[in-house]
Structure formats: structure tokens, C-alpha cells
Amino acid sequence: MRRLLKVFALPVLLCVLTVLPANAQQLKTANPQEIGVIKVLLAQERAWNAGDIEGFASGYKNSPDTLFIGSHISRGHDELVNEYHKNYPNRDSMGTLGFSELEVHPLDETFAVVVGKYHLDRNKKAGGNADGIFSLVFEKTDAGWKIVVDHTT
């Protein structure tokens, strides 16, 4: 029986050791920069789902240089907030927002890019469900991590 265990144990051990490095990379822990950026997105999700456009917009840098690229380009924080109010005039039109498949790609200590997906769940009368992808450029500011470019489709 011991000999049988040795015969099977070695190939199993080799398979585990071969697979382990790939899985170890997937289990990488987030660094403080990645955590800081994800916290902004989670706060935006909570604000949106509470019907708080101003709270959602606080994730963006309050600057005339902030860009939102969607069906057209909005320039500046104020224009971005006005567009959100225009496109989502009431709680029903806002629906329930969820982010998924978030990937944070740090560029340096001050900037990071995030890609991900969003899903907006709402009834047909309010516009129906919406799904899309986005890429965001974050900047670390005195006020914390803020979105400076948002490209959402």
C-alpha cells in the first residue's frame, strides 16, 4: 500500500507544484493604492444606489480639467454633475448600479487606471437595464484618489 501511495503521490505533487505559481499570482493581495481606488468606486456605488448624484460625483476630481467621455465629451466637474442630473432626473431613472470585473493598474504613485464593467438595473419605464464597460484614470490628490478621466460605453 505504501508503495502504491508513493507511485501516485509524486505525480500529484508535481501537478500541484506546477499549478501553484499560476494560482499564487491570482491570489495576489491588493496594495494600498489599489485599495484606495476601489474604495472610491464602492463609495460611488453606494451613493448612486442611495439616489445621491452629488455623493457619486465626489469620486471625481473637482476640476475644470476632469473629462467624461461617453456619447460626447463633458469637460469639468460642474458640467459632469449637470449631465448626470439631466440624464438621471429622478431615483427611478438612476436604478441600482453595480460594478464588476474591476482591474486596477497602477501607473506610478500618483496615477492608476481602472477598467471594469457596470450594470444598471432599472424597470422598463425608467429606461430599462443598461450594461457597459469603462476605463478610468485616477489621480491621487490631497483629497484622496479622484477620477480625472472617465471613458464609459
N, C-alpha and C positions, 0 to 999 in steps of 0.2 A: 504494500500500500504506500509506503514512504517513497519507494522508487517511482511509483505512478504519480505521486504528488510532485516530485522533483521534475519529472518529464513535462508535466503540464504547467508547473509554476514558472519556469524560466520563460517560455513564450508569452505567458500572460504578463509577467513583469516587464518584458521588453516592450510589449504593446502599450502598457501603462506609461512607461518612461518616454516612449515615442510621442504619445498624445499629450502628456503633461505640459510641455513647453507651450503648445498652442493654447491650451486651456488656461494656463497661468497668465498669458497675455490678455485674454478676455476678462480675467478676474482682476485686472489692474485696478488699484484704488484711485479714486479721484484726488487730484491735488487741490490745494486751497483756491487756486484760480478757477478751476473747473467748478468747484462747489459754489463759489461766489456768483458765477454766471448762471448756473442752474437755479440758484435761489431767486434771482431776478425773474426768471421765467415762471417759476412756481408762484411767486407773488403776483405776477401779471395774470396768470390763470385764475387765481383766487379772486382778484379784483374784478376781472371780466365776469366771472360767474356770480359775483355779487351785484352786477349791474353798474360798476364803478369805472367809468371810462377814464376819469382823471387819475384814479389809482393805477389803472392799466398803463396809462401814458407816462406815469412816473418812472417806468422802466427805461424810457428813452432819455437821452441827454437833452436838457433844456437849452437848446442852442439853435440859432438860425441855420447852422450847417447840417443839422440832422436830416437825413434823407429817408423817405419811404418810397419804395418802387413797387408798384402794383400795376393797375391798369393805366396809371400815369404816375408822374413823379411829384411827390409832395416835398417841399423844402421848408425845413424849420419845424421846431416843436409845435408852435402855435397852429400852423397850417395842418400838421398831422392830427392834432387834437380836434380841430374843426372838422376835418374829413371824417374822423371816427364818429363824431356827433351827428354829422349829416347822414352817413351810411348806416348808422345804428341808432335811430332816434328814440327807441324805447327798449325796455327789457326783453320783450318777445323777440325783437329783431336781433338782439345780441345772442340769444340762445345760451347754450352751455359749451364752453371751449375746453378742449383737451389737446395737450402737446404730446407727441410720442417720437420715438426713434431719434432722440436728441444726441448729437455728437458735438462735443466741444473740442476745438482745435486751437490751442494757444499759439499765438504768433510770437509774442515776446511777453515781457512782464506787464505791458500796458494794453495790449490788444489781443483779442481772441475772435475766432469765427465759430459760429454755431450753425449747424444745419439740422433740420428736423421736419416733422410733419405736424399739421394741425387738423383737428376735426371740430366743426361747429355743428352742434346738434340743435335743431330747431324745427318747429312744425312748418307745414307747407305754407300756411297763411303768412308766416313771418319770413318766408324766403326759402324754406327747406334746408336740408343739411348741406354743408359745404366742407370740402376737403382740399388740402393743398400742401405744398412744400414751401419752405422758407430758408433763407440764409441771412444771418445777422452778423454784423460786425459790432463787437463790444469794445468799449474803451474804459479803462479803469480811471475814474475821476476822483476828486476829493469827496464826492457824494456817493462813491462806490461804483460798481460796474453799471454802465449805461449803454444802451443801444445807440449807435451813431448812424448805422445804415441797416435798413430792413428791406429785403427783396422777397416779397411774398407772391406766390402764384396760386 
